[in-house]
Amino acid sequence: MKVWIDQDLCTGDGLCEEICPAVFTLLDDGLAYVKDGDEVMNNPGGSAQMVNVPSEHEEAVVEASEECPGECIFVETD
């Protein structure tokens, strides 16, 4: 499973970070980004910085994508 965030759609609500802080983070710009371990994928963000989701976080990532008010989290299954 892979995930990425479309920052143009992000509302900065932060639910994704609350649900799965191992994969999502909000930065000072008020937008959410995915993380690959400790590396925040914010240059440039979006689909160009899709990350593999560790299997132990797959359920939480799906929940975050379903709960996201901006519908900006995109999950791709292999």
N, CA, C and O atoms as a Tinker XYZ file with bonds, in Angstrom:
   312  protein
     1  N      0.846000   -1.180000    0.000000    73     2
     2  CA     0.000000    0.000000    0.000000    64     1     3
     3  C      0.888000    1.239000    0.000000    63     2     4     5
     4  O      1.920000    1.292000    0.669000    81     3
     5  N      0.453000    2.238000   -0.775000    73     3     6
     6  CA     1.160000    3.519000   -0.816000    64     5     7
     7  C      0.155000    4.634000   -0.537000    63     6     8     9
     8  O     -1.048000    4.472000   -0.741000    81     7
     9  N      0.676000    5.774000   -0.063000    73     7    10
    10  CA    -0.199000    6.897000    0.257000    64     9    11
    11  C      0.478000    8.206000   -0.111000    63    10    12    13
    12  O      1.701000    8.333000   -0.050000    81    11
    13  N     -0.341000    9.172000   -0.493000    73    11    14
    14  CA     0.140000   10.528000   -0.734000    64    13    15
    15  C     -0.993000   11.499000   -0.429000    63    14    16    17
    16  O     -2.157000   11.106000   -0.353000    81    15
    17  N     -0.642000   12.766000   -0.257000    73    15    18
    18  CA    -1.617000   13.817000    0.059000    64    17    19
    19  C     -1.552000   14.894000   -1.010000    63    18    20    21
    20  O     -0.471000   15.324000   -1.414000    81    19
    21  N     -2.733000   15.326000   -1.465000    73    19    22
    22  CA    -2.827000   16.464000   -2.377000    64    21    23
    23  C     -2.970000   17.714000   -1.502000    63    22    24    25
    24  O     -4.049000   17.991000   -0.979000    81    23
    25  N     -1.884000   18.459000   -1.349000    73    23    26
    26  CA    -1.902000   19.627000   -0.475000    64    25    27
    27  C     -2.864000   20.717000   -0.967000    63    26    28    29
    28  O     -3.293000   21.551000   -0.169000    81    27
    29  N     -3.209000   20.730000   -2.246000    73    27    30
    30  CA    -4.178000   21.707000   -2.750000    64    29    31
    31  C     -5.574000   21.465000   -2.177000    63    30    32    33
    32  O     -6.390000   22.386000   -2.123000    81    31
    33  N     -5.850000   20.243000   -1.754000    73    31    34
    34  CA    -7.156000   19.900000   -1.182000    64    33    35
    35  C     -7.158000   19.894000    0.347000    63    34    36    37
    36  O     -8.219000   19.862000    0.969000    81    35
    37  N     -5.976000   19.924000    0.944000    73    35    38
    38  CA    -5.850000   19.797000    2.396000    64    37    39
    39  C     -6.465000   20.996000    3.115000    63    38    40    41
    40  O     -6.217000   22.150000    2.763000    81    39
    41  N     -7.279000   20.691000    4.136000    73    39    42
    42  CA    -7.915000   21.743000    4.938000    64    41    43
    43  C     -7.121000   22.045000    6.206000    63    42    44    45
    44  O     -7.449000   22.978000    6.939000    81    43
    45  N     -6.077000   21.253000    6.465000    73    43    46
    46  CA    -5.258000   21.473000    7.660000    64    45    47
    47  C     -5.947000   21.092000    8.949000    63    46    48    49
    48  O     -5.566000   21.563000   10.020000    81    47
    49  N     -6.956000   20.246000    8.862000    73    47    50
    50  CA    -7.734000   19.852000   10.028000    64    49    51
    51  C     -6.913000   19.035000   11.029000    63    50    52    53
    52  O     -7.122000   19.141000   12.238000    81    51
    53  N     -5.987000   18.227000   10.530000    73    51    54
    54  CA    -5.106000   17.476000   11.401000    64    53    55
    55  C     -5.611000   16.122000   11.851000    63    54    56    57
    56  O     -4.955000   15.458000   12.654000    81    55
    57  N     -6.780000   15.690000   11.345000    73    55    58
    58  CA    -7.291000   14.377000   11.748000    64    57    59
    59  C     -6.345000   13.258000   11.352000    63    58    60    61
    60  O     -6.184000   12.285000   12.089000    81    59
    61  N     -5.723000   13.392000   10.195000    73    59    62
    62  CA    -4.811000   12.336000    9.745000    64    61    63
    63  C     -3.664000   12.150000   10.731000    63    62    64    65
    64  O     -3.286000   11.024000   11.055000    81    63
    65  N     -3.118000   13.262000   11.201000    73    63    66
    66  CA    -2.013000   13.194000   12.156000    64    65    67
    67  C     -2.475000   12.603000   13.488000    63    66    68    69
    68  O     -1.726000   11.873000   14.138000    81    67
    69  N     -3.705000   12.917000   13.893000    73    67    70
    70  CA    -4.248000   12.352000   15.125000    64    69    71
    71  C     -4.442000   10.848000   15.003000    63    70    72    73
    72  O     -4.174000   10.105000   15.947000    81    71
    73  N     -4.907000   10.401000   13.841000    73    71    74
    74  CA    -5.205000    8.994000   13.632000    64    73    75
    75  C     -3.934000    8.171000   13.420000    63    74    76    77
    76  O     -3.813000    7.063000   13.941000    81    75
    77  N     -2.991000    8.717000   12.657000    73    75    78
    78  CA    -1.778000    7.950000   12.351000    64    77    79
    79  C     -0.545000    8.860000   12.282000    63    78    80    81
    80  O     -0.060000    9.170000   11.194000    81    79
    81  N     -0.044000    9.285000   13.440000    73    79    82
    82  CA     1.108000   10.202000   13.460000    64    81    83
    83  C      2.398000    9.581000   12.923000    63    82    84    85
    84  O      3.355000   10.302000   12.640000    81    83
    85  N      2.436000    8.266000   12.781000    73    83    86
    86  CA     3.625000    7.623000   12.224000    64    85    87
    87  C      3.758000    7.880000   10.724000    63    86    88    89
    88  O      4.850000    7.772000   10.165000    81    87
    89  N      2.636000    8.222000   10.071000    73    87    90
    90  CA     2.639000    8.396000    8.608000    64    89    91
    91  C      2.324000    9.835000    8.200000    63    90    92    93
    92  O      2.781000   10.280000    7.147000    81    91
    93  N      1.561000   10.567000    8.995000    73    91    94
    94  CA     1.123000   11.915000    8.628000    64    93    95
    95  C      1.640000   12.963000    9.607000    63    94    96    97
    96  O      1.813000   12.694000   10.796000    81    95
    97  N      1.883000   14.160000    9.084000    73    95    98
    98  CA     2.277000   15.280000    9.936000    64    97    99
    99  C      1.782000   16.580000    9.338000    63    98   100   101
   100  O      1.642000   16.693000    8.120000    81    99
   101  N      1.516000   17.560000   10.184000    73    99   102
   102  CA     1.192000   18.916000    9.746000    64   101   103
   103  C      2.432000   19.772000    9.930000    63   102   104   105
   104  O      3.112000   19.688000   10.952000    81   103
   105  N      2.719000   20.595000    8.935000    73   103   106
   106  CA     3.871000   21.484000    9.013000    64   105   107
   107  C      3.417000   22.908000    9.301000    63   106   108   109
   108  O      2.221000   23.176000    9.413000    81   107
   109  N      4.377000   23.817000    9.420000    73   107   110
   110  CA     4.088000   25.213000    9.750000    64   109   111
   111  C      3.210000   25.899000    8.716000    63   110   112   113
   112  O      2.579000   26.912000    9.018000    81   111
   113  N      3.158000   25.359000    7.490000    73   111   114
   114  CA     2.301000   25.955000    6.462000    64   113   115
   115  C      0.835000   25.576000    6.655000    63   114   116   117
   116  O     -0.027000   26.011000    5.891000    81   115
   117  N      0.551000   24.758000    7.685000    73   115   118
   118  CA    -0.822000   24.383000    8.001000    64   117   119
   119  C     -1.354000   23.229000    7.178000    63   118   120   121
   120  O     -2.542000   22.913000    7.248000    81   119
   121  N     -0.484000   22.591000    6.391000    73   119   122
   122  CA    -0.911000   21.502000    5.527000    64   121   123
   123  C     -0.318000   20.180000    5.988000    63   122   124   125
   124  O      0.728000   20.137000    6.636000    81   123
   125  N     -1.009000   19.106000    5.638000    73   123   126
   126  CA    -0.560000   17.767000    6.004000    64   125   127
   127  C      0.351000   17.193000    4.920000    63   126   128   129
   128  O      0.194000   17.469000    3.731000    81   127
   129  N      1.304000   16.388000    5.373000    73   127   130
   130  CA     2.240000   15.703000    4.484000    64   129   131
   131  C      2.428000   14.283000    4.992000    63   130   132   133
   132  O      2.201000   13.996000    6.167000    81   131
   133  N      2.846000   13.395000    4.091000    73   131   134
   134  CA     3.177000   12.041000    4.507000    64   133   135
   135  C      4.639000   12.004000    4.943000    63   134   136   137
   136  O      5.452000   12.838000    4.545000    81   135
   137  N      4.942000   11.012000    5.769000    73   135   138
   138  CA     6.311000   10.825000    6.235000    64   137   139
   139  C      6.784000    9.436000    5.821000    63   138   140   141
   140  O      6.011000    8.479000    5.773000    81   139
   141  N      8.058000    9.361000    5.529000    73   139   142
   142  CA     8.711000    8.086000    5.280000    64   141   143
   143  C      9.738000    7.925000    6.390000    63   142   144   145
   144  O     10.871000    8.395000    6.285000    81   143
   145  N      9.319000    7.251000    7.455000    73   143   146
   146  CA    10.150000    7.209000    8.654000    64   145   147
   147  C     10.166000    8.588000    9.281000    63   146   148   149
   148  O      9.114000    9.124000    9.627000    81   147
   149  N     11.358000    9.173000    9.433000    73   147   150
   150  CA    11.475000   10.518000    9.999000    64   149   151
   151  C     11.504000   11.605000    8.929000    63   150   152   153
   152  O     11.489000   12.793000    9.252000    81   151
   153  N     11.544000   11.206000    7.652000    73   151   154
   154  CA    11.632000   12.183000    6.563000    64   153   155
   155  C     10.243000   12.641000    6.130000    63   154   156   157
   156  O      9.414000   11.827000    5.724000    81   155
   157  N      9.994000   13.942000    6.217000    73   155   158
   158  CA     8.728000   14.524000    5.764000    64   157   159
   159  C      8.839000   14.774000    4.267000    63   158   160   161
   160  O      9.789000   15.394000    3.789000    81   159
   161  N      7.848000   14.276000    3.543000    73   159   162
   162  CA     7.870000   14.372000    2.091000    64   161   163
   163  C      7.172000   15.671000    1.647000    63   162   164   165
   164  O      6.032000   15.656000    1.183000    81   163
   165  N      7.882000   16.775000    1.802000    73   163   166
   166  CA     7.274000   18.078000    1.513000    64   165   167
   167  C      7.995000   18.846000    0.404000    63   166   168   169
   168  O      7.803000   20.054000    0.263000    81   167
   169  N      8.806000   18.168000   -0.367000    73   167   170
   170  CA     9.507000   18.857000   -1.452000    64   169   171
   171  C      9.457000   18.029000   -2.718000    63   170   172   173
   172  O     10.399000   17.277000   -2.966000    81   171
   173  N      8.442000   18.114000   -3.518000    73   171   174
   174  CA     7.372000   19.110000   -3.527000    64   173   175
   175  C      6.088000   18.681000   -2.837000    63   174   176   177
   176  O      5.146000   19.471000   -2.780000    81   175
   177  N      6.008000   17.461000   -2.310000    73   175   178
   178  CA     4.746000   16.968000   -1.758000    64   177   179
   179  C      3.905000   16.370000   -2.874000    63   178   180   181
   180  O      4.416000   16.089000   -3.958000    81   179
   181  N      2.618000   16.174000   -2.612000    73   179   182
   182  CA     1.721000   15.638000   -3.626000    64   181   183
   183  C      2.084000   14.231000   -4.065000    63   182   184   185
   184  O      2.796000   13.512000   -3.364000    81   183
   185  N      1.585000   13.848000   -5.238000    73   183   186
   186  CA     1.778000   12.484000   -5.723000    64   185   187
   187  C      3.232000   12.187000   -6.048000    63   186   188   189
   188  O      3.618000   11.022000   -6.143000    81   187
   189  N      4.045000   13.222000   -6.220000    73   187   190
   190  CA     5.469000   13.024000   -6.491000    64   189   191
   191  C      6.183000   12.436000   -5.287000    63   190   192   193
   192  O      7.299000   11.932000   -5.410000    81   191
   193  N      5.547000   12.496000   -4.124000    73   191   194
   194  CA     6.193000   12.011000   -2.909000    64   193   195
   195  C      5.320000   10.993000   -2.193000    63   194   196   197
   196  O      5.035000   11.110000   -1.001000    81   195
   197  N      4.906000    9.994000   -2.956000    73   195   198
   198  CA     4.148000    8.869000   -2.433000    64   197   199
   199  C      5.082000    7.996000   -1.591000    63   198   200   201
   200  O      6.251000    7.822000   -1.935000    81   199
   201  N      4.567000    7.452000   -0.499000    73   199   202
   202  CA     5.400000    6.588000    0.345000    64   201   203
   203  C      4.720000    5.233000    0.550000    63   202   204   205
   204  O      3.497000    5.108000    0.483000    81   203
   205  N      5.549000    4.235000    0.798000    73   203   206
   206  CA     5.053000    2.916000    1.168000    64   205   207
   207  C      4.593000    2.970000    2.618000    63   206   208   209
   208  O      5.269000    3.536000    3.476000    81   207
   209  N      3.439000    2.376000    2.877000    73   207   210
   210  CA     2.883000    2.351000    4.229000    64   209   211
   211  C      3.320000    1.059000    4.919000    63   210   212   213
   212  O      3.066000   -0.029000    4.403000    81   211
   213  N      3.969000    1.163000    6.069000    73   211   214
   214  CA     4.298000   -0.054000    6.820000    64   213   215
   215  C      3.018000   -0.825000    7.143000    63   214   216   217
   216  O      1.994000   -0.227000    7.473000    81   215
   217  N      3.080000   -2.136000    7.050000    73   215   218
   218  CA     1.874000   -2.957000    7.208000    64   217   219
   219  C      1.150000   -2.702000    8.527000    63   218   220   221
   220  O     -0.076000   -2.797000    8.588000    81   219
   221  N      1.895000   -2.381000    9.581000    73   219   222
   222  CA     1.234000   -2.151000   10.872000    64   221   223
   223  C      0.428000   -0.853000   10.907000    63   222   224   225
   224  O     -0.342000   -0.633000   11.842000    81   223
   225  N      0.593000    0.012000    9.899000    73   223   226
   226  CA    -0.136000    1.281000    9.865000    64   225   227
   227  C     -1.202000    1.344000    8.768000    63   226   228   229
   228  O     -1.873000    2.364000    8.614000    81   227
   229  N     -1.358000    0.256000    8.004000    73   227   230
   230  CA    -2.288000    0.280000    6.874000    64   229   231
   231  C     -3.718000    0.597000    7.298000    63   230   232   233
   232  O     -4.383000    1.413000    6.659000    81   231
   233  N     -4.194000   -0.030000    8.355000    73   231   234
   234  CA    -5.571000    0.184000    8.807000    64   233   235
   235  C     -5.792000    1.640000    9.217000    63   234   236   237
   236  O     -6.820000    2.230000    8.885000    81   235
   237  N     -4.836000    2.215000    9.934000    73   235   238
   238  CA    -4.957000    3.607000   10.375000    64   237   239
   239  C     -4.895000    4.570000    9.190000    63   238   240   241
   240  O     -5.586000    5.589000    9.192000    81   239
   241  N     -4.088000    4.267000    8.190000    73   239   242
   242  CA    -3.996000    5.121000    7.001000    64   241   243
   243  C     -5.325000    5.115000    6.246000    63   242   244   245
   244  O     -5.790000    6.162000    5.797000    81   243
   245  N     -5.928000    3.948000    6.109000    73   243   246
   246  CA    -7.239000    3.866000    5.453000    64   245   247
   247  C     -8.274000    4.659000    6.246000    63   246   248   249
   248  O     -9.079000    5.385000    5.664000    81   247
   249  N     -8.256000    4.523000    7.571000    73   247   250
   250  CA    -9.190000    5.280000    8.412000    64   249   251
   251  C     -8.977000    6.784000    8.234000    63   250   252   253
   252  O     -9.943000    7.538000    8.112000    81   251
   253  N     -7.731000    7.215000    8.218000    73   251   254
   254  CA    -7.432000    8.641000    8.034000    64   253   255
   255  C     -7.955000    9.137000    6.688000    63   254   256   257
   256  O     -8.504000   10.235000    6.601000    81   255
   257  N     -7.788000    8.337000    5.646000    73   255   258
   258  CA    -8.265000    8.765000    4.328000    64   257   259
   259  C     -9.788000    8.858000    4.298000    63   258   260   261
   260  O    -10.345000    9.729000    3.629000    81   259
   261  N    -10.455000    7.975000    5.011000    73   259   262
   262  CA   -11.922000    7.998000    5.062000    64   261   263
   263  C    -12.444000    9.159000    5.900000    63   262   264   265
   264  O    -13.503000    9.705000    5.593000    81   263
   265  N    -11.728000    9.546000    6.948000    73   263   266
   266  CA   -12.172000   10.605000    7.859000    64   265   267
   267  C    -11.766000   12.004000    7.400000    63   266   268   269
   268  O    -12.294000   12.990000    7.915000    81   267
   269  N    -10.860000   12.112000    6.462000    73   267   270
   270  CA   -10.322000   13.400000    6.037000    64   269   271
   271  C    -11.411000   14.305000    5.453000    63   270   272   273
   272  O    -12.047000   13.938000    4.465000    81   271
   273  N    -11.637000   15.493000    6.054000    73   271   274
   274  CA   -12.674000   16.391000    5.543000    64   273   275
   275  C    -12.329000   16.984000    4.174000    63   274   276   277
   276  O    -13.229000   17.350000    3.417000    81   275
   277  N    -11.056000   17.080000    3.853000    73   275   278
   278  CA   -10.656000   17.618000    2.551000    64   277   279
   279  C    -10.563000   16.570000    1.461000    63   278   280   281
   280  O    -10.325000   16.899000    0.299000    81   279
   281  N    -10.750000   15.295000    1.830000    73   279   282
   282  CA   -10.634000   14.176000    0.891000    64   281   283
   283  C     -9.349000   14.280000    0.075000    63   282   284   285
   284  O     -9.348000   14.095000   -1.142000    81   283
   285  N     -8.263000   14.580000    0.771000    73   283   286
   286  CA    -6.981000   14.826000    0.096000    64   285   287
   287  C     -5.990000   13.689000    0.231000    63   286   288   289
   288  O     -4.896000   13.763000   -0.330000    81   287
   289  N     -6.342000   12.625000    0.966000    73   287   290
   290  CA    -5.435000   11.501000    1.182000    64   289   291
   291  C     -5.773000   10.412000    0.169000    63   290   292   293
   292  O     -6.904000    9.931000    0.099000    81   291
   293  N     -4.775000   10.042000   -0.603000    73   291   294
   294  CA    -4.965000    9.053000   -1.648000    64   293   295
   295  C     -4.172000    7.796000   -1.332000    63   294   296   297
   296  O     -2.951000    7.829000   -1.176000    81   295
   297  N     -4.906000    6.672000   -1.239000    73   295   298
   298  CA    -4.302000    5.389000   -0.924000    64   297   299
   299  C     -4.300000    4.546000   -2.194000    63   298   300   301
   300  O     -5.320000    4.411000   -2.870000    81   299
   301  N     -3.151000    3.990000   -2.501000    73   299   302
   302  CA    -3.025000    3.113000   -3.664000    64   301   303
   303  C     -2.575000    1.748000   -3.177000    63   302   304   305
   304  O     -1.579000    1.621000   -2.465000    81   303
   305  N     -3.326000    0.732000   -3.575000    73   303   306
   306  CA    -2.965000   -0.627000   -3.188000    64   305   307
   307  C     -2.186000   -1.283000   -4.305000    63   306   308   309
   308  O     -2.393000   -0.998000   -5.485000    81   307
   309  N     -1.284000   -2.168000   -3.912000    73   307   310
   310  CA    -0.444000   -2.858000   -4.889000    64   309   311
   311  C     -1.207000   -3.915000   -5.652000    63   310   312
   312  O     -0.637000   -4.586000   -6.514000    81   311
